[in-house]
């Protein structure tokens, strides 16, 4: 069909390991044009695939909404950072003026934190999209017309029947996306082909269940889905641990978060006030989501319930405190403190800088380090 998007990674899926001279003439000309200023023969097959996936993301009409949202976030960040510089340069001759200045700067820093979380969420969605477009199996040869989409109520009913899933768990799976053991959700699948991907956003506030009402899912995904992780809410966790004698459950949950043994994930905001107590606009801990495997491990190790996991059998990416990584985080934070205020140097920001250097996800870094600097 005229005007249909032609995926570069799909066109090249059989040619990434070949030199440029082996490519068909039309494809060779396209590569020479699209890969500028890079030279095909100077790139590894993995680099060629990565470039093609990036090109697809930047040119696919299906990602236009995501790209526009990312651009809007960047514009807002620049605006907020500009206001912060203005307030930091402004004088404060009286105690009242100083208090006003500090209050305004605190509000602006809070907004930057929310933008950081939103950008992190978008990065996960972009990677998920790249993985789907870069899949060179038979599945990638299917067109959007081949997929049947079902609305949230039917998808939720099927997940409840198959897995005993809760709406909160579905929100967690959608937040993580398919590259991290979750699900991909879409919007407007009844009228758009292909439908745009759904993404949680911090402006949705505390409620992450209502946004799911607009979601659609691929039927095949729902039928084949086997979660890598199960989740419970902070409210349910407090009720669960309140049954243990001599335990103040909320304080105990907070202690485990401080020990980096629990992560208070929130689909819209990234985290809760349990991790960022100074951010009053963040949702309460009770609305956060906690990985059930972490909960059960704490129950085995701290309560003596069940059987503790065998250390040698921990899965890849096991998330406990990492002292070597902590030392790197402390050193990086000290460097950052030389040019930023202490309130700016958060665990999340440090993790965001360390992640690409350590070849880990931001979430993994966050859960392996503590704020010790």
C-alpha positions, -999 to +999 in steps of 0.1 A: +000+000+000+014+034-010+028+054+019+031+023+042+060+025+066+089+003+054+110-009+084+147-007+078+155-034+103+129-057+086+144-050+052+179-058+064+170-088+086+189-113+064+218-089+056+233-076+089+262-101+087+270-093+050+294-067+036+278-038+017+287-052-017+266-083-011+234-063-006+209-060-035+213-027-054+182-010-041+189-020-005+225-010-008+215+025-020+190+028+009+217+018+034+242+043+020+216+070+023+201+062+057+233+052+075+251+085+069+274+096+084+282+060+094+298+035+070+282+000+069+314-020+066+330-002+096+301-013+118+296-047+135+264-067+127+251-058+162+258-021+156+240-023+122+210-038+138+209-012+166+212+016+141+183+002+120+161-002+151+168+034+160+160+045+125+127+026+127+118+042+160+125+077+147+105+072+115+077+048+123+043+067+124+033+043+152+059+059+175+051+095+167+030+100+198+058+086+220+084+108+203+062+139+206+057+131+243+095+128+247+100+161+230+075+178+252+092+164+283+126+177+271+111+211+264+095+212+299+128+201+314+147+229+297+120+254+309+121+242+345+159+241+346+159+277+333+136+288+361+158+270+386+189+289+374+169+322+377+159+314+412+194+303+422+209+336+409+182+357+426+190+375+458+173+370+491+177+400+514+152+389+541+142+357+558+109+358+540+125+362+506+149+333+514+120+311+524+102+319+492+133+312+472+139+278+488+102+268+486+101+276+448+134+258+442+120+227+461+089+227+438+111+229+407+134+201+419+103+180+426+091+186+390+125+176+376+123+144+396+089+136+380+103+144+346+133+120+353+108+092+362+087+099+331+117+098+308+128+065+324+094+050+318+095+062+281+130+047+277+117+014+287+088+017+262+112+026+234+134-003+242+104-026+242+094-013+208+129-017+194+130-053+206+097-060+189+108-044+156+142-061+158+129-096+164+141-116+134+120-147+140+089-157+121+068-136+145+084-104+131+071-113+096+035-109+108+018-077+098-004-057+122-035-070+104-025-105+116-031-096+152-064-097+170-068-071+198-090-075+228-102-048+252-091-046+288-121-064+304-117-095+282-079-095+288-083-090+325-109-118+327-085-142+308-055-133+330-076-138+361-088-172+349-053-184+338-031-168+365-053-155+392-041-120+383-052-088+399-056-054+381-027-041+401-005-069+388-016-061+352-005-025+358+029-037+369+033-060+340+023-032+315+047-008+333+077-032+328+068-041+292+077-073+273+115-068+275+114-071+313+089-100+316+057-079+313+030-070+287+025-045+260-007-025+260-022-004+232-048+023+228-075+028+201-070-006+186-106-006+175-100+023+151-062+026+144-039+001+126-013-002+139-026+010+173-002+032+194+014+017+225+001+027+259+024+042+285+018+053+321+026+090+328+032+109+360+003+133+353-021+104+357-016+108+395-020+081+421-045+060+402-029+035+378-059+012+374-083+037+357-059+043+328-060+006+320-096+009+310-085+025+277-061-004+270-062-031+244-040-062+242-030-087+216-050-119+222-019-140+215+001-121+241-026-127+267-029-164+260+008-170+260+018-147+288+037-162+318+048-136+342+084-134+354+072-118+386+040-115+407+031-083+426+011-072+456+002-036+467+017-019+497-017-020+514-019-058+510+017-062+521+010-042+553-020-064+560+000-095+553+028-086+577+004-073+604-004-109+611+031-115+624+035-110+661+058-082+674+059-065+640+049-029+632+043-037+595+045-003+579+078+005+597+091-029+587+083-023+550+101+011+552+131-006+568+133-032+540+131-005+514+160+014+531+179-019+530+174-021+492+156-054+497+122-041+485+114-017+457+082+004+460+073+006+423+045+028+411+035+027+374+026+064+371+052+080+393+080+054+394+080+052+432+063+064+463+069+086+493+085+055+510+116+061+488+112+099+484+097+111+518+106+147+509+083+146+478+049+152+493+032+150+459+043+114+454+017+087+461+016+069+495+035+036+501+001+018+503-005+023+466+030+011+456+036-024+441+060-049+455+076-080+439+062-111+456+095-130+452+112-103+473+084-104+499+087-142+502+125-141+505+122-116+534+097-137+551+120-167+548+151-149+559+137-125+585+106-143+598+118-179+593+087-187+572+091-211+543+124-221+528+151-195+521+163-193+485+196-210+478+223-184+471+239-203+442+205-206+426+196-169+425+183-158+391+202-134+369+197-099+381+192-108+417+187-075+434+205-073+468+228-047+481+261-046+461+290-032+481+313-027+450+285-009+432+278+011+463+314+024+464+311+035+428+278+052+435+293+070+465+322+082+445+299+094+417+276+112+442+306+130+458+316+143+424+280+154+417+279+172+451+307+195+440+284+211+414+249+204+427+229+208+459+226+178+481+189+175+475+196+172+437+219+142+442+193+114+446+197+076+444+177+076+412+199+102+395+231+084+405+216+051+392+207+068+359+243+077+353+257+044+365+233+022+345+249+026+310+284+023+325+276-009+343+254-023+315+225-027+339+190-013+340+183+018+362+159-004+383+187-029+390+212-002+401+186+015+423+178-017+442+215-026+446+226+007+461+216+028+491+219+066+496+250+067+517+268+097+504 
